[in-house]
Amino acid sequence: MRSKLQKVIHFRVMIFLAMIEDELIYWQKVSFESGSYSFLVSVWSKCHT
């Protein structure tokens, strides 16, 4: 009984991860780009002070 429940939960989790995977990839890309942008800004401001 318990192993069947675990399989159902695992199946639901896999579906959920597949659904949000595109969102995660998008947000990782956005956060990476904004992070490198702020890094460039900080380097630029250090050079100009």
PARO-238997 format. One line per field, with one value per atom (N, C-alpha, C): atom name; residue number from 1; residue in one letter; x, y, z. Coordinates in Angstrom, 3 decimals. Atoms other than C-alpha are relative to their C-alpha. Layout:
// residues N
site	CA/...
pos	NUM/...
code	a/...
c1	X/...
c2	Y/...
c3	Z/...
// end
This chain:
// residues 49
site	N/CA/C/N/CA/C/N/CA/C/N/CA/C/N/CA/C/N/CA/C/N/CA/C/N/CA/C/N/CA/C/N/CA/C/N/CA/C/N/CA/C/N/CA/C/N/CA/C/N/CA/C/N/CA/C/N/CA/C/N/CA/C/N/CA/C/N/CA/C/N/CA/C/N/CA/C/N/CA/C/N/CA/C/N/CA/C/N/CA/C/N/CA/C/N/CA/C/N/CA/C/N/CA/C/N/CA/C/N/CA/C/N/CA/C/N/CA/C/N/CA/C/N/CA/C/N/CA/C/N/CA/C/N/CA/C/N/CA/C/N/CA/C/N/CA/C/N/CA/C/N/CA/C/N/CA/C/N/CA/C/N/CA/C/N/CA/C/N/CA/C
pos	1/1/1/2/2/2/3/3/3/4/4/4/5/5/5/6/6/6/7/7/7/8/8/8/9/9/9/10/10/10/11/11/11/12/12/12/13/13/13/14/14/14/15/15/15/16/16/16/17/17/17/18/18/18/19/19/19/20/20/20/21/21/21/22/22/22/23/23/23/24/24/24/25/25/25/26/26/26/27/27/27/28/28/28/29/29/29/30/30/30/31/31/31/32/32/32/33/33/33/34/34/34/35/35/35/36/36/36/37/37/37/38/38/38/39/39/39/40/40/40/41/41/41/42/42/42/43/43/43/44/44/44/45/45/45/46/46/46/47/47/47/48/48/48/49/49/49
code	m/m/m/r/r/r/s/s/s/k/k/k/l/l/l/q/q/q/k/k/k/v/v/v/i/i/i/h/h/h/f/f/f/r/r/r/v/v/v/m/m/m/i/i/i/f/f/f/l/l/l/a/a/a/m/m/m/i/i/i/e/e/e/d/d/d/e/e/e/l/l/l/i/i/i/y/y/y/w/w/w/q/q/q/k/k/k/v/v/v/s/s/s/f/f/f/e/e/e/s/s/s/g/g/g/s/s/s/y/y/y/s/s/s/f/f/f/l/l/l/v/v/v/s/s/s/v/v/v/w/w/w/s/s/s/k/k/k/c/c/c/h/h/h/t/t/t
c1	0.832/0.000/0.866/-0.834/2.689/0.865/-0.839/4.891/-0.823/0.864/1.909/-0.178/0.142/1.421/1.270/-1.274/5.110/0.146/-0.069/4.874/-0.880/0.919/1.876/0.600/-0.614/3.656/1.174/-1.153/6.811/-0.461/0.538/4.745/-0.491/0.507/3.026/1.151/-1.153/6.367/0.689/-0.650/7.836/-0.796/0.849/4.862/0.161/-0.138/5.154/1.340/-1.326/8.896/0.064/0.011/8.307/-0.756/0.778/5.707/0.796/-0.697/7.912/1.426/-1.386/11.157/0.286/-0.195/10.703/0.097/-0.045/9.978/1.344/-1.274/13.088/1.148/-1.056/15.303/-0.048/0.160/13.858/0.518/-0.407/14.403/1.487/-1.447/17.921/0.723/-0.598/18.727/-0.109/0.218/17.210/0.890/-0.800/18.948/1.489/-1.402/22.260/0.337/-0.249/21.957/0.003/0.038/20.976/1.186/-1.155/23.749/1.280/-1.197/26.402/-0.073/0.165/24.943/0.413/-0.365/25.258/1.496/-1.446/28.771/0.760/-0.648/29.740/-0.128/0.217/28.214/0.931/-0.875/30.170/1.459/-1.363/33.430/0.197/-0.076/32.707/0.078/-0.007/31.959/1.316/-1.307/35.174/1.078/-0.997/37.174/-0.152/0.266/35.541/-0.054/-0.018/35.958/1.428
c2	-1.207/0.000/1.256/-1.186/2.449/0.198/-0.126/1.690/0.542/-0.531/2.405/1.504/-1.428/5.760/0.751/-0.636/6.565/0.132/-0.063/5.729/1.113/-1.055/8.034/1.375/-1.278/10.872/0.297/-0.172/10.331/0.399/-0.289/10.365/1.442/-1.381/13.614/0.995/-0.891/15.197/0.123/-0.032/14.241/0.849/-0.817/15.789/1.475/-1.380/18.933/0.582/-0.477/19.221/0.232/-0.168/18.736/1.269/-1.193/21.523/1.268/-1.228/24.029/0.070/0.031/23.035/1.173/-1.115/25.611/1.314/-1.203/28.299/0.122/-0.032/27.339/0.380/-0.305/27.443/1.477/-1.406/30.853/0.895/-0.859/32.298/-0.116/0.145/30.843/0.865/-0.810/32.537/1.483/-1.407/35.839/0.409/-0.355/35.767/-0.003/0.019/34.849/1.279/-1.202/37.719/1.244/-1.168/40.230/-0.018/0.100/38.917/0.434/-0.411/39.335/1.491/-1.427/42.766/0.819/-0.742/43.929/-0.136/0.186/42.448/0.989/-0.941/44.501/1.432/-1.352/47.617/0.278/-0.209/47.128/0.137/-0.123/46.602/1.364/-1.292/49.675/1.145/-1.090/51.842/0.017/0.034/50.645/0.655/-0.575/51.660/1.509/-1.422/55.093/0.793/-0.758/56.064/0.208
c3	0.000/0.000/0.000/-0.111/0.997/-1.244/1.192/-2.001/-1.166/1.059/-4.286/0.181/-0.280/-2.594/-0.377/0.355/-3.013/-1.512/1.459/-6.720/-0.540/0.446/-7.132/0.281/-0.368/-5.284/-0.929/0.886/-7.344/-1.399/1.323/-10.554/-0.073/-0.043/-9.538/0.031/-0.100/-8.628/-1.354/1.306/-11.999/-0.985/0.872/-13.817/0.354/-0.467/-11.694/-0.444/0.406/-12.389/-1.507/1.452/-16.108/-0.380/0.282/-16.022/0.307/-0.402/-14.181/-0.543/0.477/-15.921/-0.935/0.922/-18.694/0.759/-0.818/-16.095/0.710/-0.714/-14.129/-0.927/0.961/-17.216/-0.363/0.347/-18.132/1.123/-1.112/-14.654/0.288/-0.158/-14.429/-1.023/1.053/-17.736/0.343/-0.347/-16.593/1.168/-1.170/-13.220/-0.345/0.414/-14.876/-0.761/0.800/-17.350/0.873/-0.874/-14.666/0.963/-0.878/-12.417/-0.697/0.739/-15.104/-0.326/0.264/-15.886/1.220/-1.208/-12.273/0.288/-0.149/-12.193/-0.890/0.924/-15.263/0.498/-0.520/-13.701/1.175/-1.155/-10.482/-0.434/0.515/-12.412/-0.651/0.685/-14.533/1.012/-0.982/-11.476/0.790/-0.676/-9.795/-0.869/0.901/-12.859/-0.110/0.210/-12.958/1.300/-1.254/-9.291/0.470
// end
